[in-house]
């Protein structure tokens, strides 16, 4: 294994090892501070971050607003308050070592307001911002204003080219690095384009080489590329070190830090990670964002899959093959199905899936009355956690805060399920994001007999190449 040399990032010499910022409360001030204290870059999630009372009790994010807009304002306030507290915790735990980054999603509700509020309230405590889930053109202006480094997350050279030419060339001195997040291997939401096949992964090396060439064309030869997604042990990436085609490089670890003592996820979640098999994590398109995402195939995902499979096209009037009337709703309003689909719909109804819910695409899905009530309740209680949500039809910049489309019952409230799993609820009945290498917990001898390391032990292990 080649020597792992320090690299200059966010104004300091650090190990080229970065903790990936994960979702709601899954990387926090404690985990990121411990990673930074071990000499790398710790990243806390600034997405609906947790906050605490003066005596250390968790402040649950309960919304009192009567309208979506009022609840959205509460969400932004929660996010700012929590982000500031997590930044303080991370800074104190780091003991002045390493660097602290905050991770945001550009398509989260109120993203610019949240990160601006956090940076204002935690001046000097945060050294960099990582940001993906969309095209964050204004990220560079925010970073320059607060004199912190910015790290856009992209999945192609083409995406960075667009960001650079439109905005980033104006603030090149604050560009700390470019994160290449592999869209087939990373956990959570992924940046697959319409031209890329989710079933046919492309190797990351040529894609990162293309990114480096683009960066070099802009004079960014010394700006690090951060490889994210699919990184388990450095021995498998040894040919990337001191490689002129790759240039300065650091590695981001998202999945492995989940299984550490400082990781805030529940013990049940940690035990589940130790049992995963290859294929248990897969790409799906159920997310209300419309993006592909990588998650563990559990009861939550199975219900979504079955909900989408109990689906038929309908027409409001008899036409073409849609000749058979089918009553829907409490008043028995007729829609028209094909004879084949009508037979399927009657079978679903007989099995207890008696509620036919309309989608924006001229289809019906069939669910139980209990599930229909849950879906409608979640849609009504929306607090605008995304810039635009296909599940609830919220849009923070749309007319009347709406996408203008019918709410889509084939998806789910992502804020609700991520908050629940982050705070100890059932890991089988909630969305469990994960990178595709998570099955390796069960086969890596480092974790034999259920061993869970500290962050420092994990960082030391990674430096050996394993």
C-alpha positions in Angstrom: 0.0 0.0 0.0 1.4 3.4 -1.0 1.9 6.0 1.7 -1.1 8.2 2.3 0.2 11.7 2.2 -1.5 14.7 3.6 -3.4 17.1 1.3 -4.2 20.8 1.7 -8.0 21.3 1.9 -10.1 24.1 3.4 -7.0 25.9 4.4 -5.2 23.2 6.3 -3.1 20.1 5.8 -5.3 17.0 6.5 -5.5 13.4 5.7 -7.2 12.9 2.3 -10.1 11.1 4.2 -13.5 12.7 4.4 -16.6 11.7 6.3 -19.6 11.9 3.9 -22.4 14.0 5.1 -25.5 11.8 5.3 -29.1 12.8 5.4 -31.2 13.9 8.4 -29.2 13.6 11.6 -27.1 10.6 10.3 -23.8 12.5 10.4 -23.8 15.0 13.2 -21.5 17.2 15.3 -20.3 14.2 17.4 -19.4 11.9 14.4 -17.9 14.7 12.3 -16.0 16.2 15.2 -14.5 12.8 16.0 -13.5 12.3 12.3 -11.8 15.7 12.2 -10.0 15.0 15.5 -8.6 11.9 13.8 -6.9 14.2 11.2 -9.4 14.1 8.3 -12.4 16.2 7.3 -15.6 15.6 9.3 -18.9 16.5 7.6 -22.1 17.0 9.6 -25.5 17.1 7.8 -27.1 20.5 7.7 -30.4 19.0 6.5 -32.9 19.4 9.3 -30.2 19.0 11.8 -31.1 18.1 15.4 -31.0 20.7 18.2 -31.1 20.3 21.9 -32.4 22.0 25.0 -29.8 23.5 27.5 -30.0 20.3 29.5 -29.2 18.2 26.5 -32.7 16.8 25.5 -33.6 16.4 21.9 -35.9 19.1 20.5 -38.4 17.1 18.3 -39.4 19.0 15.2 -43.1 19.4 15.9 -44.9 21.8 13.5 -47.7 24.1 14.7 -48.4 26.1 11.6 -51.8 26.0 10.0 -50.6 26.3 6.4 -47.8 24.7 4.5 -46.0 28.1 4.2 -46.2 28.6 8.0 -44.8 25.1 8.6 -42.1 25.8 6.0 -40.9 28.8 8.0 -40.8 26.6 11.1 -38.7 24.0 9.1 -36.2 26.7 8.1 -35.9 27.9 11.7 -35.4 24.3 13.0 -32.7 23.8 10.3 -30.7 26.9 11.2 -30.9 26.3 15.0 -29.9 22.7 14.6 -27.1 23.4 12.2 -25.5 26.0 14.4 -25.6 23.6 17.4 -24.1 20.7 15.4 -21.3 23.0 14.1 -20.4 24.0 17.7 -20.4 20.4 18.8 -18.2 19.3 15.9 -15.7 22.2 16.4 -15.4 21.5 20.1 -15.0 17.7 19.6 -12.3 18.2 16.9 -10.0 19.9 19.3 -8.7 22.1 16.6 -7.6 19.2 14.4 -8.7 18.4 10.9 -11.5 20.4 9.2 -15.3 20.7 9.7 -17.6 20.8 6.7 -21.4 21.2 6.5 -23.4 19.3 3.9 -26.6 20.6 2.4 -28.8 19.5 -0.5 -29.5 22.2 -3.0 -33.1 20.9 -3.6 -34.0 20.8 0.1 -36.6 23.4 1.1 -35.1 26.8 2.0 -31.5 25.5 1.2 -30.0 29.0 0.7 -31.7 30.5 3.8 -30.7 27.5 6.0 -27.0 27.4 5.1 -26.7 31.2 5.2 -28.3 31.2 8.7 -26.0 28.5 9.9 -22.9 30.2 8.6 -23.9 33.5 10.2 -24.6 31.8 13.5 -21.5 29.6 13.5 -18.8 32.0 12.1 -15.3 30.5 12.3 -16.6 27.0 13.2 -17.2 25.7 9.6 -14.4 25.5 7.1 -16.3 24.2 4.0 -19.7 23.5 2.5 -20.4 20.4 0.4 -23.5 20.5 -1.7 -25.3 18.2 -4.2 -28.8 17.2 -5.2 -29.2 19.6 -8.0 -27.1 22.3 -9.7 -26.0 24.7 -6.9 -25.0 27.7 -9.0 -25.2 30.1 -6.1 -23.2 28.0 -3.7 -20.0 29.8 -4.7 -21.4 33.2 -3.9 -22.6 32.1 -0.4 -19.2 30.5 0.3 -17.3 33.6 -0.8 -19.5 35.8 1.3 -18.6 33.9 4.5 -15.0 33.1 3.4 -15.4 29.3 3.5 -14.5 26.8 0.9 -17.1 25.1 -1.3 -17.3 21.6 -2.7 -19.9 20.9 -5.3 -21.0 17.3 -5.7 -21.3 16.2 -9.3 -21.5 12.9 -11.2 -20.0 14.0 -14.5 -17.5 16.4 -16.0 -20.4 17.9 -18.0 -22.2 19.0 -14.8 -19.0 20.7 -13.4 -18.4 22.4 -16.7 -21.9 24.0 -16.5 -21.4 25.1 -12.9 -18.0 26.6 -13.6 -18.9 28.6 -16.7 -22.1 29.9 -15.2 -20.9 30.8 -11.7 -17.8 29.2 -10.2 -15.2 31.0 -12.3 -16.0 34.2 -10.4 -14.9 32.7 -7.0 -12.2 30.2 -7.9 -10.2 31.0 -4.8 -12.8 29.5 -2.6 -13.3 26.3 -4.6 -11.9 23.7 -2.2 -12.4 20.6 -4.3 -14.9 18.9 -6.6 -16.7 15.8 -5.3 -17.3 13.1 -7.8 -20.2 11.1 -6.4 -20.6 7.8 -8.3 -24.3 7.6 -9.3 -24.4 3.8 -9.3 -22.6 3.2 -6.0 -23.3 6.1 -3.6 -26.0 6.0 -1.0 -29.0 8.3 -0.9 -30.0 10.4 -3.9 -27.9 9.9 -7.0 -27.2 12.1 -10.0 -28.1 9.7 -12.8 -28.9 11.6 -16.0 -31.5 10.6 -18.5 -28.8 9.4 -20.8 -27.4 6.9 -18.3 -28.8 3.5 -17.6 -29.3 2.6 -14.0 -28.9 -1.0 -14.8 -25.5 -0.6 -16.5 -22.9 0.9 -14.1 -20.0 2.7 -15.7 -16.5 2.5 -14.0 -15.6 5.6 -12.1 -12.0 5.9 -13.4 -12.7 7.2 -16.9 -15.4 9.5 -15.6 -13.1 11.0 -13.0 -10.3 11.4 -15.6 -12.8 13.3 -17.8 -13.6 15.5 -14.8 -9.9 16.1 -14.1 -9.3 17.1 -17.7 -12.2 19.6 -17.6 -10.8 21.0 -14.3 -7.3 21.4 -15.8 -8.7 23.3 -18.8 -9.9 25.8 -16.2 -6.5 26.0 -14.5 -7.6 23.9 -11.5 -4.7 21.4 -11.7 -4.1 21.6 -8.0 -7.7 21.5 -6.9 -8.5 18.1 -5.4 -11.0 15.7 -6.8 -12.9 13.8 -4.0 -13.9 10.3 -4.9 -17.2 9.5 -3.3 -19.5 6.4 -3.6 -18.2 2.9 -3.5 -15.1 3.6 -1.5 -14.6 0.8 1.1 -10.8 0.3 1.5 -8.0 2.3 -0.1 -6.1 -0.8 -1.2 -8.7 -1.0 -4.0 -7.9 2.5 -5.1 -4.1 2.4 -4.8 -3.6 3.1 -8.5 -5.4 6.5 -8.0 -2.7 7.7 -5.6 0.1 9.8 -7.2 -1.7 9.3 -10.6 -1.2 12.2 -13.0 -4.4 11.4 -14.8 -6.3 11.8 -11.5 -4.2 14.5 -9.9 -4.7 15.5 -6.2 -7.3 13.2 -4.8 -9.1 12.6 -1.5 -11.6 9.8 -0.7 -15.0 10.2 0.9 -16.5 7.5 3.1 -20.2 7.6 3.6 -21.2 4.0 4.5 -18.4 2.8 6.8 -18.8 5.7 9.3 -22.4 4.5 10.0 -21.0 1.6 11.9 -18.9 3.5 14.5 -19.5 4.1 18.2 -20.0 7.9 17.5 -22.5 7.3 14.8 -25.9 8.6 15.9 -28.0 5.9 14.2 -29.9 3.4 16.4 -28.4 0.1 17.6 -31.1 -1.7 15.5 -29.9 0.0 12.4 -26.3 -0.9 13.2 -27.2 -4.5 13.7 -29.1 -4.5 10.4 -26.0 -3.3 8.6 -24.1 -6.3 9.8 -26.6 -8.7 8.2 -26.9 -7.1 4.7 -26.1 -9.3 1.7 -25.0 -8.2 -1.8 -28.0 -7.0 -3.7 -29.9 -5.8 -0.6 -29.2 -2.2 -1.6 -30.6 -1.1 -4.9 -31.4 1.9 -7.1 -35.1 3.0 -7.1 -37.1 5.9 -8.2 -39.8 6.1 -5.5 -38.3 9.4 -4.0 -40.6 12.4 -4.1 -37.6 14.4 -5.5 -37.9 12.4 -8.8 -34.2 11.4 -8.4 -32.9 7.9 -8.3 -31.8 6.9 -4.8 -30.0 3.9 -3.2 -31.7 2.3 -0.3 -31.9 -1.0 1.6 -34.6 -3.3 0.3 -36.9 -3.5 3.4 -40.6 -3.6 4.2 -40.9 0.2 3.5 -39.5 -0.3 0.0 -41.6 -3.4 -0.6 -44.8 -1.6 0.3 -43.9 1.2 -2.2 -43.1 -1.4 -4.9 -46.4 -3.2 -4.3 -48.3 0.1 -4.2 -46.9 1.0 -7.6 -47.6 -2.5 -9.0 -51.3 -2.2 -8.1 -51.8 0.4 -10.8 -54.0 0.7 -13.8 -54.6 3.4 -16.4 -58.2 4.8 -16.6 -60.2 7.2 -18.6 -63.1 9.5 -17.5 -65.3 8.3 -20.3 -65.5 5.0 -22.3 -63.1 5.1 -25.2 -60.9 2.7 -27.1 -60.1 -0.4 -25.0 -61.3 1.4 -21.8 -64.9 0.0 -22.0 -65.6 -1.3 -18.5 -67.0 1.0 -15.9 -65.4 0.8 -12.5 -66.8 2.7 -9.4 -64.4 4.7 -7.3 -64.6 6.8 -4.2 -67.4 7.1 -1.6 -69.9 8.1 -4.3 -69.0 5.3 -6.7 -67.9 7.7 -9.4 -67.3 5.7 -12.6 -64.0 5.5 -14.4 -63.3 3.2 -17.4 -60.7 0.5 -17.5 -59.8 -2.2 -19.9 -61.5 -5.5 -19.2 -58.1 -7.0 -18.2 -57.4 -4.2 -15.8 -61.0 -4.2 -14.4 -60.5 -7.9 -13.4 -57.2 -7.0 -11.7 -58.8 -4.1 -9.9 -61.7 -6.3 -8.6 -59.1 -8.8 -7.3 -57.2 -6.1 -5.5 -60.4 -4.7 -4.0 -61.4 -8.2 -2.8 -58.0 -8.5 -1.1 -58.7 -5.4 0.9 -57.1 -2.7 -1.3 -60.4 -0.9 -1.6 -59.2 2.7 -2.0 -58.5 3.8 -5.6 -56.2 6.8 -5.5 -55.6 9.0 -8.6 -52.1 9.8 -9.8 -50.9 12.7 -12.0 -50.4 10.3 -14.9 -54.0 9.2 -15.5 -53.7 6.0 -13.4 -55.2 4.6 -10.2 -53.3 2.8 -7.5 -55.1 0.5 -5.0 -54.4 0.7 -1.3 -56.0 -0.2 2.0 -58.2 2.4 3.6 -55.6 2.8 6.4 -52.8 3.4 3.9 -55.0 5.9 1.9 -55.7 7.8 5.2 -51.9 7.9 6.0 -51.0 9.1 2.5 -53.6 11.9 2.6 -52.6 12.9 6.2 -48.9 13.1 5.2 -49.8 15.2 2.1 -51.9 17.6 4.2 -49.2 18.0 6.9 -46.4 18.8 4.3 -43.9 21.4 5.6 -42.1 22.0 2.4 -38.9 20.1 3.1 -38.0 20.0 -0.6 -37.9 22.8 -3.1 -40.5 20.8 -5.1 -42.2 17.6 -4.0 -44.1 15.3 -6.3 -45.8 13.5 -3.3 -47.4 16.6 -1.8 -47.2 18.9 -4.9 -45.4 21.6 -2.7 -43.1 24.0 -4.5 -41.4 26.8 -2.7 -41.2 29.0 -5.8 -44.4 27.9 -7.5 -47.6 29.9 -7.7 -49.5 29.3 -4.4 -46.5 27.1 -3.3 -47.7 24.3 -5.7 -46.1 22.4 -8.5 -49.4 22.9 -10.4 -49.7 19.1 -10.6 -51.9 16.6 -8.7 -50.2 15.2 -5.6 -48.7 11.7 -6.4 -49.7 8.9 -4.0 -47.1 6.6 -5.4 -44.4 8.3 -3.4 -44.0 9.2 0.3 -43.2 11.9 2.8 -39.4 11.8 2.9 -39.1 14.1 5.9 -41.3 11.9 8.0 -39.6 8.6 7.3 -36.0 10.0 7.6 -36.8 11.7 10.9 -38.4 8.5 12.2 -35.5 6.2 11.3 -33.0 8.7 12.5 -34.6 8.8 15.9 -35.0 5.1 16.6 -38.1 4.0 14.8 -38.5 0.7 13.1 -35.7 0.1 10.5 -37.9 -2.2 8.4 -40.8 0.3 8.1 -38.8 3.4 7.2 -36.5 4.5 4.4 -33.0 3.3 5.0 -30.5 4.9 2.7 -27.2 3.1 2.1 -24.3 2.8 -0.2 -24.1 -0.3 -2.3 -21.0 -1.6 -0.5 -22.9 -2.0 2.8 -23.1 -5.8 2.4 -19.3 -5.8 3.1 -19.9 -5.2 6.8 -20.8 -8.9 7.0 -17.7 -10.1 5.2 -15.0 -7.7 6.3 -13.0 -9.3 9.1 -12.6 -5.9 10.8 -16.2 -6.2 11.9 -16.1 -9.9 12.9 -18.1 -10.9 16.0 -20.1 -7.7 15.7 -17.2 -5.4 16.4 -18.1 -1.7 16.2 -15.1 0.6 16.1 -14.7 4.2 17.3 -14.2 6.7 14.5 -10.5 6.9 15.4 -10.1 3.1 15.1 -11.9 3.3 11.7 -9.7 6.1 10.4 -6.6 4.2 11.5 -7.8 1.0 9.8 -8.5 2.9 6.6 -4.9 4.3 6.6 -3.6 0.7 6.5 -5.4 0.2 3.2 -8.0 -2.1 4.6 
